[in-house]
Amino acid sequence: MTSAGIDAVTIDFYQTLARHRSGRGRGVRFMEFLAQQGWTSAPWEHQVLYDVFEGHHLDYRPAERPEAQRHTLATFAGRVFDRLEIAAPAGAADQCAERVWSILGPESMEIYEDVPEALRRLRQAGYPLAIVSNWQCGLASFVEALGIAPAFEHIVASAEVGAEKPDRAIFEEASRLLGVPLERLAHVGDSAADDLEGARQAGMTALHLQRDLPRPPRDAPVITSLVEIADRIV
């Protein structure tokens, strides 16, 4: 046991550990890219990301050889063009595969400034860590590309386990992987419904990240920086 009955910590990914690098969503940027090329498509919807990344965690490796990676990215771009019914010249998906990946893949994201120090403190305190996120298949490749993968024992993406927060099942999967009972886990995230209430209903300790708030009372389940986690679960 580490402290206060908490043996491990799970953390949300989007808007907790990472954000859009440009400040705009991937869908918005991709549709702008299509407009710049003069290509039309079916309307964008969030489900597109889940559809085109389906199974991606099984066939993409960031460190694979360049020729293998080019093939993987071309295959991915082809799925995007097919899913959105993009009216483009033959071979366009292959030709712009790297551009498609730069918009929809991990290059589109960046970590928040407080993440390195927060992870360092948690690891130094001895807490095993896992990411628990409502995200498409292949989240591990995003986490690796962002340089924070070594801090985490496990990465649990909703599309890979078939359950989304606030469903208890996704927290149970993290508990199983970490080998830590739910009541001895702390979860941190930016969503009041998915992270705070979802984790509480699963029997976990929960902290709600709200970076834009003035510093809340010490006894509130709210933090304004991830750096506060280690002190709040002591």
Buried (B, 14 or more C-beta within 10 A) or exposed (E): EBEEEBBBBBBBBBBBBBBBEEEEBBBEBBBEBBEEEEBEBEEBEEEBBBBBBBEBBEEBBBEEEEEEBBBBBBBBBBBBBEBBEBEBEEEBBBBBBBBBBBBBBBBBBBBBEBBBEBBEBBBEBEBBBBBBBBBBBBBBBBBBBBEBBEBBEBBBBBBBBEBBBBBBEBBBBBBEBBEBEBEBBBBBBBBBEBBBBBBBEBBBBBBBBBEEEEEEEEEEBBBBBBBBBBEBBE
